């Protein structure tokens, strides 16, 4: 039986690009997302193109019962997960207290709780097996607060810090942990977050999902702890350390507000 990479949020964007990049390298896959039609088509295409075993599971990871069902199925199947890619997540914009709470709760359930539970369950199995690799997808947003996207920025800070902590904890068990912090990426993220991305369309910060995936798989081979594709995005991630916090909040808030619909 092959060993699998499990990728969440695999039906589009960075998740899909990572699935293709790993299949190209001969990696068997289990793809997880909510869209059955898209997953079925992607799984069939990748299996035919690259000759690897590609399975898919339809699951809304923000629903705890569905996530429990997925984990139970994986445990019962006996399939060994050698790579976990926690990519599923979304953003939301606007004044936090004016947002519908159910949407903000869904963000926490998906971006934080589902990711942590998958790390706990599958990371624990990897530790017992003596090896494996985890990639959690955060964002350059993880390095600073983000007024008018406060919940999203905070969720990605959680992912960054959890990943760095787990890297130290799981190293003695042979499990590698990395965190991907991409900058602006051409995907449905901006539309789903109710943001206008027109100002970024011509920006050199903007990268394609395929570019992000290529950098990522190469960095994973080197067991890099924090992966930030593009030198401009690396500068963007580390620049908040250079200024006072009040200035970081001010600048981030102005940038985000400028992207809100008029």
LUMLUM-628136 format. One record per residue (C-alpha): chain; residue in one letter; residue number from 1; x, y, z. Coordinates in Angstrom, 2 decimals, m for minus. Example, Ala and Ser with C-alpha at 12.3 -4.5 7.8 and 13.67 -1.06 7.14 Angstrom:
% residues 2
{unit A | code A | pos 1 | c1 12.30 | c2 m4.50 | c3 7.80}
{unit A | code S | pos 2 | c1 13.67 | c2 m1.06 | c3 7.14}
This chain:
% residues 262
{unit A | code X | pos 1 | c1 0.00 | c2 0.00 | c3 0.00}
{unit A | code X | pos 2 | c1 1.42 | c2 3.41 | c3 m0.93}
{unit A | code X | pos 3 | c1 2.06 | c2 6.13 | c3 1.60}
{unit A | code X | pos 4 | c1 m0.08 | c2 9.18 | c3 1.12}
{unit A | code X | pos 5 | c1 0.06 | c2 12.95 | c3 1.35}
{unit A | code X | pos 6 | c1 m3.22 | c2 14.29 | c3 2.69}
{unit A | code X | pos 7 | c1 m3.98 | c2 17.79 | c3 1.39}
{unit A | code X | pos 8 | c1 m6.91 | c2 19.85 | c3 2.65}
{unit A | code X | pos 9 | c1 m8.43 | c2 22.63 | c3 0.58}
{unit A | code X | pos 10 | c1 m7.18 | c2 20.75 | c3 m2.47}
{unit A | code X | pos 11 | c1 m9.84 | c2 21.79 | c3 m5.00}
{unit A | code X | pos 12 | c1 m8.29 | c2 25.14 | c3 m5.98}
{unit A | code X | pos 13 | c1 m5.51 | c2 27.66 | c3 m5.40}
{unit A | code X | pos 14 | c1 m2.40 | c2 26.70 | c3 m3.48}
{unit A | code X | pos 15 | c1 m3.87 | c2 23.37 | c3 m2.38}
{unit A | code X | pos 16 | c1 m4.48 | c2 22.25 | c3 m5.95}
{unit A | code X | pos 17 | c1 m1.05 | c2 23.49 | c3 m7.07}
{unit A | code X | pos 18 | c1 0.62 | c2 21.57 | c3 m4.25}
{unit A | code X | pos 19 | c1 m1.32 | c2 18.43 | c3 m5.16}
{unit A | code X | pos 20 | c1 m0.12 | c2 18.66 | c3 m8.76}
{unit A | code X | pos 21 | c1 3.48 | c2 19.38 | c3 m7.74}
{unit A | code X | pos 22 | c1 3.55 | c2 16.38 | c3 m5.39}
{unit A | code X | pos 23 | c1 1.83 | c2 14.05 | c3 m7.87}
{unit A | code X | pos 24 | c1 4.44 | c2 15.06 | c3 m10.44}
{unit A | code X | pos 25 | c1 7.06 | c2 13.74 | c3 m8.01}
{unit A | code X | pos 26 | c1 5.27 | c2 10.41 | c3 m7.66}
{unit A | code X | pos 27 | c1 3.47 | c2 11.10 | c3 m4.39}
{unit A | code X | pos 28 | c1 0.18 | c2 9.27 | c3 m3.73}
{unit A | code X | pos 29 | c1 m2.52 | c2 11.67 | c3 m2.57}
{unit A | code X | pos 30 | c1 m5.67 | c2 11.97 | c3 m0.51}
{unit A | code X | pos 31 | c1 m7.44 | c2 15.20 | c3 m1.46}
{unit A | code X | pos 32 | c1 m9.94 | c2 16.79 | c3 0.92}
{unit A | code X | pos 33 | c1 m12.36 | c2 19.63 | c3 0.17}
{unit A | code X | pos 34 | c1 m16.08 | c2 20.38 | c3 0.09}
{unit A | code X | pos 35 | c1 m16.63 | c2 20.32 | c3 m3.69}
{unit A | code X | pos 36 | c1 m17.27 | c2 16.74 | c3 m4.84}
{unit A | code X | pos 37 | c1 m17.37 | c2 17.45 | c3 m8.58}
{unit A | code X | pos 38 | c1 m14.11 | c2 19.40 | c3 m8.52}
{unit A | code X | pos 39 | c1 m12.34 | c2 16.81 | c3 m6.36}
{unit A | code X | pos 40 | c1 m13.46 | c2 13.89 | c3 m8.51}
{unit A | code X | pos 41 | c1 m12.27 | c2 15.60 | c3 m11.68}
{unit A | code X | pos 42 | c1 m8.92 | c2 16.61 | c3 m10.14}
{unit A | code X | pos 43 | c1 m8.28 | c2 13.14 | c3 m8.71}
{unit A | code X | pos 44 | c1 m8.97 | c2 11.49 | c3 m12.05}
{unit A | code X | pos 45 | c1 m6.78 | c2 13.94 | c3 m13.96}
{unit A | code X | pos 46 | c1 m3.79 | c2 13.70 | c3 m11.60}
{unit A | code X | pos 47 | c1 m3.96 | c2 9.90 | c3 m11.50}
{unit A | code X | pos 48 | c1 m3.99 | c2 9.70 | c3 m15.30}
{unit A | code X | pos 49 | c1 m1.26 | c2 12.30 | c3 m15.84}
{unit A | code X | pos 50 | c1 1.22 | c2 11.10 | c3 m13.26}
{unit A | code X | pos 51 | c1 0.32 | c2 7.45 | c3 m12.66}
{unit A | code X | pos 52 | c1 m0.12 | c2 7.82 | c3 m8.91}
{unit A | code X | pos 53 | c1 m2.90 | c2 6.72 | c3 m6.58}
{unit A | code X | pos 54 | c1 m5.18 | c2 9.69 | c3 m5.92}
{unit A | code X | pos 55 | c1 m8.10 | c2 9.38 | c3 m3.51}
{unit A | code X | pos 56 | c1 m10.52 | c2 12.10 | c3 m2.49}
{unit A | code X | pos 57 | c1 m12.80 | c2 12.72 | c3 0.45}
{unit A | code X | pos 58 | c1 m15.59 | c2 15.30 | c3 0.58}
{unit A | code X | pos 59 | c1 m15.56 | c2 16.99 | c3 3.97}
{unit A | code X | pos 60 | c1 m16.44 | c2 20.39 | c3 5.42}
{unit A | code X | pos 61 | c1 m13.63 | c2 20.63 | c3 7.97}
{unit A | code X | pos 62 | c1 m15.35 | c2 23.50 | c3 9.77}
{unit A | code X | pos 63 | c1 m18.01 | c2 20.98 | c3 10.87}
{unit A | code X | pos 64 | c1 m16.60 | c2 19.00 | c3 13.84}
{unit A | code X | pos 65 | c1 m18.75 | c2 15.93 | c3 13.15}
{unit A | code X | pos 66 | c1 m17.58 | c2 15.73 | c3 9.53}
{unit A | code X | pos 67 | c1 m13.98 | c2 16.11 | c3 10.64}
{unit A | code X | pos 68 | c1 m14.43 | c2 13.35 | c3 13.22}
{unit A | code X | pos 69 | c1 m15.85 | c2 11.14 | c3 10.50}
{unit A | code X | pos 70 | c1 m12.88 | c2 11.78 | c3 8.23}
{unit A | code X | pos 71 | c1 m10.38 | c2 10.97 | c3 10.98}
{unit A | code X | pos 72 | c1 m12.29 | c2 7.80 | c3 11.89}
{unit A | code X | pos 73 | c1 m12.30 | c2 6.68 | c3 8.26}
{unit A | code X | pos 74 | c1 m8.57 | c2 7.32 | c3 7.90}
{unit A | code X | pos 75 | c1 m7.86 | c2 5.34 | c3 11.06}
{unit A | code X | pos 76 | c1 m10.02 | c2 2.41 | c3 9.98}
{unit A | code X | pos 77 | c1 m8.57 | c2 2.32 | c3 6.47}
{unit A | code X | pos 78 | c1 m5.06 | c2 1.64 | c3 7.71}
{unit A | code X | pos 79 | c1 m3.61 | c2 3.98 | c3 5.10}
{unit A | code X | pos 80 | c1 m0.39 | c2 5.58 | c3 6.25}
{unit A | code X | pos 81 | c1 m0.18 | c2 9.36 | c3 5.94}
{unit A | code X | pos 82 | c1 3.45 | c2 10.39 | c3 5.48}
{unit A | code X | pos 83 | c1 2.66 | c2 14.02 | c3 4.66}
{unit A | code X | pos 84 | c1 m0.09 | c2 16.26 | c3 6.05}
{unit A | code X | pos 85 | c1 m0.77 | c2 19.55 | c3 4.26}
{unit A | code X | pos 86 | c1 m3.17 | c2 21.76 | c3 6.22}
{unit A | code X | pos 87 | c1 m4.11 | c2 24.23 | c3 3.50}
{unit A | code X | pos 88 | c1 m7.87 | c2 24.71 | c3 3.99}
{unit A | code X | pos 89 | c1 m8.84 | c2 28.14 | c3 5.26}
{unit A | code X | pos 90 | c1 m10.46 | c2 31.41 | c3 4.33}
{unit A | code X | pos 91 | c1 m10.45 | c2 35.11 | c3 5.18}
{unit A | code X | pos 92 | c1 m13.09 | c2 37.65 | c3 6.05}
{unit A | code X | pos 93 | c1 m12.92 | c2 41.45 | c3 6.02}
{unit A | code X | pos 94 | c1 m14.65 | c2 44.36 | c3 7.67}
{unit A | code X | pos 95 | c1 m15.12 | c2 45.61 | c3 11.20}
{unit A | code X | pos 96 | c1 m15.09 | c2 42.54 | c3 13.46}
{unit A | code X | pos 97 | c1 m18.03 | c2 43.47 | c3 15.69}
{unit A | code X | pos 98 | c1 m20.19 | c2 44.24 | c3 12.64}
{unit A | code X | pos 99 | c1 m19.65 | c2 40.81 | c3 11.06}
{unit A | code X | pos 100 | c1 m22.09 | c2 37.93 | c3 11.30}
{unit A | code X | pos 101 | c1 m20.79 | c2 35.83 | c3 14.18}
{unit A | code X | pos 102 | c1 m21.52 | c2 32.52 | c3 12.46}
{unit A | code X | pos 103 | c1 m19.06 | c2 33.47 | c3 9.70}
{unit A | code X | pos 104 | c1 m16.37 | c2 34.46 | c3 12.21}
{unit A | code X | pos 105 | c1 m16.92 | c2 31.24 | c3 14.15}
{unit A | code X | pos 106 | c1 m16.62 | c2 29.23 | c3 10.93}
{unit A | code X | pos 107 | c1 m13.27 | c2 30.94 | c3 10.28}
{unit A | code X | pos 108 | c1 m12.02 | c2 29.90 | c3 13.73}
{unit A | code X | pos 109 | c1 m13.35 | c2 26.35 | c3 13.29}
{unit A | code X | pos 110 | c1 m11.57 | c2 25.92 | c3 9.96}
{unit A | code X | pos 111 | c1 m8.40 | c2 28.02 | c3 10.20}
{unit A | code X | pos 112 | c1 m7.57 | c2 27.05 | c3 13.79}
{unit A | code X | pos 113 | c1 m9.53 | c2 24.15 | c3 15.29}
{unit A | code X | pos 114 | c1 m9.59 | c2 21.84 | c3 12.27}
{unit A | code X | pos 115 | c1 m5.91 | c2 22.43 | c3 11.60}
{unit A | code X | pos 116 | c1 m4.99 | c2 21.77 | c3 15.23}
{unit A | code X | pos 117 | c1 m7.08 | c2 18.62 | c3 15.37}
{unit A | code X | pos 118 | c1 m5.53 | c2 17.21 | c3 12.20}
{unit A | code X | pos 119 | c1 m2.05 | c2 17.99 | c3 13.55}
{unit A | code X | pos 120 | c1 m2.96 | c2 16.27 | c3 16.82}
{unit A | code X | pos 121 | c1 m4.47 | c2 13.14 | c3 15.25}
{unit A | code X | pos 122 | c1 m2.24 | c2 12.59 | c3 12.23}
{unit A | code X | pos 123 | c1 0.85 | c2 14.11 | c3 13.83}
{unit A | code X | pos 124 | c1 0.38 | c2 11.72 | c3 16.74}
{unit A | code X | pos 125 | c1 0.19 | c2 8.77 | c3 14.37}
{unit A | code X | pos 126 | c1 3.34 | c2 9.96 | c3 12.60}
{unit A | code X | pos 127 | c1 5.14 | c2 10.21 | c3 15.93}
{unit A | code X | pos 128 | c1 4.12 | c2 6.65 | c3 16.81}
{unit A | code X | pos 129 | c1 5.31 | c2 5.47 | c3 13.39}
{unit A | code X | pos 130 | c1 8.65 | c2 7.25 | c3 13.82}
{unit A | code X | pos 131 | c1 8.44 | c2 9.72 | c3 10.95}
{unit A | code X | pos 132 | c1 6.42 | c2 11.99 | c3 8.69}
{unit A | code X | pos 133 | c1 6.10 | c2 15.59 | c3 7.60}
{unit A | code X | pos 134 | c1 3.54 | c2 18.31 | c3 8.30}
{unit A | code X | pos 135 | c1 3.06 | c2 21.50 | c3 6.28}
{unit A | code X | pos 136 | c1 0.69 | c2 24.09 | c3 7.74}
{unit A | code X | pos 137 | c1 m0.32 | c2 26.98 | c3 5.51}
{unit A | code X | pos 138 | c1 m0.33 | c2 30.35 | c3 7.26}
{unit A | code X | pos 139 | c1 0.34 | c2 33.70 | c3 5.54}
{unit A | code X | pos 140 | c1 2.56 | c2 36.75 | c3 5.70}
{unit A | code X | pos 141 | c1 m0.42 | c2 38.06 | c3 7.69}
{unit A | code X | pos 142 | c1 0.81 | c2 35.87 | c3 10.56}
{unit A | code X | pos 143 | c1 3.61 | c2 38.33 | c3 11.37}
{unit A | code X | pos 144 | c1 1.43 | c2 41.32 | c3 12.27}
{unit A | code X | pos 145 | c1 m2.04 | c2 42.38 | c3 13.43}
{unit A | code X | pos 146 | c1 m4.54 | c2 43.20 | c3 10.70}
{unit A | code X | pos 147 | c1 m7.28 | c2 45.68 | c3 11.59}
{unit A | code X | pos 148 | c1 m10.41 | c2 45.08 | c3 9.47}
{unit A | code X | pos 149 | c1 m9.26 | c2 41.47 | c3 9.04}
{unit A | code X | pos 150 | c1 m8.50 | c2 40.95 | c3 12.73}
{unit A | code X | pos 151 | c1 m9.85 | c2 37.41 | c3 13.07}
{unit A | code X | pos 152 | c1 m8.09 | c2 36.16 | c3 9.94}
{unit A | code X | pos 153 | c1 m4.72 | c2 37.68 | c3 10.82}
{unit A | code X | pos 154 | c1 m4.97 | c2 36.28 | c3 14.35}
{unit A | code X | pos 155 | c1 m5.81 | c2 32.82 | c3 12.99}
{unit A | code X | pos 156 | c1 m2.69 | c2 32.80 | c3 10.84}
{unit A | code X | pos 157 | c1 m0.54 | c2 33.94 | c3 13.78}
{unit A | code X | pos 158 | c1 m1.86 | c2 30.88 | c3 15.62}
{unit A | code X | pos 159 | c1 m0.88 | c2 28.63 | c3 12.72}
{unit A | code X | pos 160 | c1 2.64 | c2 30.09 | c3 12.62}
{unit A | code X | pos 161 | c1 3.24 | c2 29.73 | c3 16.34}
{unit A | code X | pos 162 | c1 1.67 | c2 26.27 | c3 16.60}
{unit A | code X | pos 163 | c1 3.81 | c2 25.04 | c3 13.72}
{unit A | code X | pos 164 | c1 7.04 | c2 26.34 | c3 15.23}
{unit A | code X | pos 165 | c1 6.18 | c2 24.78 | c3 18.58}
{unit A | code X | pos 166 | c1 5.30 | c2 21.42 | c3 17.03}
{unit A | code X | pos 167 | c1 8.52 | c2 21.46 | c3 15.02}
{unit A | code X | pos 168 | c1 10.49 | c2 21.37 | c3 18.26}
{unit A | code X | pos 169 | c1 8.18 | c2 18.89 | c3 20.00}
{unit A | code X | pos 170 | c1 7.99 | c2 16.38 | c3 17.16}
{unit A | code X | pos 171 | c1 11.61 | c2 16.49 | c3 16.02}
{unit A | code X | pos 172 | c1 12.71 | c2 13.76 | c3 18.49}
{unit A | code X | pos 173 | c1 10.02 | c2 11.51 | c3 16.98}
{unit A | code X | pos 174 | c1 11.32 | c2 11.97 | c3 13.43}
{unit A | code X | pos 175 | c1 8.42 | c2 14.19 | c3 12.34}
{unit A | code X | pos 176 | c1 9.29 | c2 17.35 | c3 10.37}
{unit A | code X | pos 177 | c1 7.04 | c2 20.41 | c3 10.64}
{unit A | code X | pos 178 | c1 7.11 | c2 23.42 | c3 8.32}
{unit A | code X | pos 179 | c1 4.85 | c2 26.44 | c3 7.90}
{unit A | code X | pos 180 | c1 4.14 | c2 28.13 | c3 4.58}
{unit A | code X | pos 181 | c1 3.58 | c2 31.90 | c3 4.72}
{unit A | code X | pos 182 | c1 2.71 | c2 33.06 | c3 1.21}
{unit A | code X | pos 183 | c1 2.07 | c2 36.64 | c3 0.24}
{unit A | code X | pos 184 | c1 m0.73 | c2 37.72 | c3 m2.12}
{unit A | code X | pos 185 | c1 m1.57 | c2 34.80 | c3 m4.42}
{unit A | code X | pos 186 | c1 m3.82 | c2 34.68 | c3 m7.48}
{unit A | code X | pos 187 | c1 m6.76 | c2 32.69 | c3 m6.19}
{unit A | code X | pos 188 | c1 m10.36 | c2 33.03 | c3 m5.04}
{unit A | code X | pos 189 | c1 m9.17 | c2 34.24 | c3 m1.63}
{unit A | code X | pos 190 | c1 m9.76 | c2 37.95 | c3 m2.28}
{unit A | code X | pos 191 | c1 m13.24 | c2 37.43 | c3 m3.69}
{unit A | code X | pos 192 | c1 m14.23 | c2 35.11 | c3 m0.84}
{unit A | code X | pos 193 | c1 m12.86 | c2 37.61 | c3 1.71}
{unit A | code X | pos 194 | c1 m14.82 | c2 40.45 | c3 0.06}
{unit A | code X | pos 195 | c1 m11.65 | c2 42.30 | c3 m0.91}
{unit A | code X | pos 196 | c1 m10.74 | c2 44.10 | c3 m4.13}
{unit A | code X | pos 197 | c1 m7.44 | c2 42.82 | c3 m5.48}
{unit A | code X | pos 198 | c1 m7.15 | c2 45.20 | c3 m8.44}
{unit A | code X | pos 199 | c1 m4.32 | c2 47.17 | c3 m6.83}
{unit A | code X | pos 200 | c1 m2.31 | c2 43.98 | c3 m6.47}
{unit A | code X | pos 201 | c1 m2.93 | c2 42.64 | c3 m9.97}
{unit A | code X | pos 202 | c1 0.21 | c2 44.26 | c3 m11.34}
{unit A | code X | pos 203 | c1 2.18 | c2 44.06 | c3 m8.10}
{unit A | code X | pos 204 | c1 5.42 | c2 42.12 | c3 m7.93}
{unit A | code X | pos 205 | c1 4.21 | c2 40.80 | c3 m4.59}
{unit A | code X | pos 206 | c1 1.51 | c2 38.78 | c3 m6.35}
{unit A | code X | pos 207 | c1 2.44 | c2 35.18 | c3 m7.19}
{unit A | code X | pos 208 | c1 0.61 | c2 32.34 | c3 m8.91}
{unit A | code X | pos 209 | c1 m0.34 | c2 29.21 | c3 m6.93}
{unit A | code X | pos 210 | c1 2.04 | c2 27.23 | c3 m9.13}
{unit A | code X | pos 211 | c1 4.97 | c2 29.50 | c3 m8.25}
{unit A | code X | pos 212 | c1 4.17 | c2 29.16 | c3 m4.55}
{unit A | code X | pos 213 | c1 3.91 | c2 25.37 | c3 m4.85}
{unit A | code X | pos 214 | c1 7.24 | c2 25.05 | c3 m6.68}
{unit A | code X | pos 215 | c1 9.07 | c2 27.04 | c3 m3.99}
{unit A | code X | pos 216 | c1 7.30 | c2 25.06 | c3 m1.29}
{unit A | code X | pos 217 | c1 8.10 | c2 21.54 | c3 m2.45}
{unit A | code X | pos 218 | c1 11.77 | c2 22.47 | c3 m2.86}
{unit A | code X | pos 219 | c1 11.83 | c2 23.99 | c3 0.64}
{unit A | code X | pos 220 | c1 10.15 | c2 20.89 | c3 2.09}
{unit A | code X | pos 221 | c1 12.95 | c2 18.76 | c3 0.67}
{unit A | code X | pos 222 | c1 15.36 | c2 20.92 | c3 2.68}
{unit A | code X | pos 223 | c1 13.13 | c2 20.70 | c3 5.76}
{unit A | code X | pos 224 | c1 12.87 | c2 24.48 | c3 5.95}
{unit A | code X | pos 225 | c1 11.01 | c2 25.69 | c3 9.05}
{unit A | code X | pos 226 | c1 9.32 | c2 28.84 | c3 7.68}
{unit A | code X | pos 227 | c1 8.69 | c2 29.05 | c3 3.94}
{unit A | code X | pos 228 | c1 8.00 | c2 32.52 | c3 2.51}
{unit A | code X | pos 229 | c1 7.97 | c2 32.45 | c3 m1.31}
{unit A | code X | pos 230 | c1 9.48 | c2 35.53 | c3 m2.96}
{unit A | code X | pos 231 | c1 12.07 | c2 37.91 | c3 m1.52}
{unit A | code X | pos 232 | c1 9.58 | c2 40.78 | c3 m1.54}
{unit A | code X | pos 233 | c1 7.18 | c2 38.76 | c3 0.57}
{unit A | code X | pos 234 | c1 10.00 | c2 37.82 | c3 2.93}
{unit A | code X | pos 235 | c1 10.72 | c2 41.52 | c3 3.36}
{unit A | code X | pos 236 | c1 7.01 | c2 42.16 | c3 3.92}
{unit A | code X | pos 237 | c1 6.91 | c2 39.45 | c3 6.58}
{unit A | code X | pos 238 | c1 9.94 | c2 40.60 | c3 8.54}
{unit A | code X | pos 239 | c1 9.48 | c2 44.39 | c3 8.22}
{unit A | code X | pos 240 | c1 7.00 | c2 44.66 | c3 11.14}
{unit A | code X | pos 241 | c1 9.90 | c2 43.85 | c3 13.47}
{unit A | code X | pos 242 | c1 11.60 | c2 47.08 | c3 12.44}
{unit A | code X | pos 243 | c1 8.90 | c2 49.50 | c3 13.60}
{unit A | code X | pos 244 | c1 6.81 | c2 50.18 | c3 16.73}
{unit A | code X | pos 245 | c1 3.62 | c2 48.19 | c3 17.10}
{unit A | code X | pos 246 | c1 1.36 | c2 51.23 | c3 16.83}
{unit A | code X | pos 247 | c1 2.87 | c2 52.01 | c3 13.42}
{unit A | code X | pos 248 | c1 2.53 | c2 48.41 | c3 12.25}
{unit A | code X | pos 249 | c1 m1.16 | c2 48.44 | c3 13.20}
{unit A | code X | pos 250 | c1 m1.70 | c2 51.77 | c3 11.46}
{unit A | code X | pos 251 | c1 m0.07 | c2 50.73 | c3 8.20}
{unit A | code X | pos 252 | c1 m1.73 | c2 47.31 | c3 8.07}
{unit A | code X | pos 253 | c1 m5.14 | c2 48.82 | c3 8.79}
{unit A | code X | pos 254 | c1 m4.78 | c2 51.42 | c3 6.05}
{unit A | code X | pos 255 | c1 m3.71 | c2 48.81 | c3 3.49}
{unit A | code X | pos 256 | c1 m6.63 | c2 46.54 | c3 4.32}
{unit A | code X | pos 257 | c1 m9.20 | c2 49.34 | c3 4.38}
{unit A | code X | pos 258 | c1 m8.03 | c2 50.48 | c3 0.94}
{unit A | code X | pos 259 | c1 m8.98 | c2 47.04 | c3 m0.41}
{unit A | code X | pos 260 | c1 m12.48 | c2 47.02 | c3 1.09}
{unit A | code X | pos 261 | c1 m15.37 | c2 47.52 | c3 m1.35}
{unit A | code X | pos 262 | c1 m16.42 | c2 51.15 | c3 m1.68}
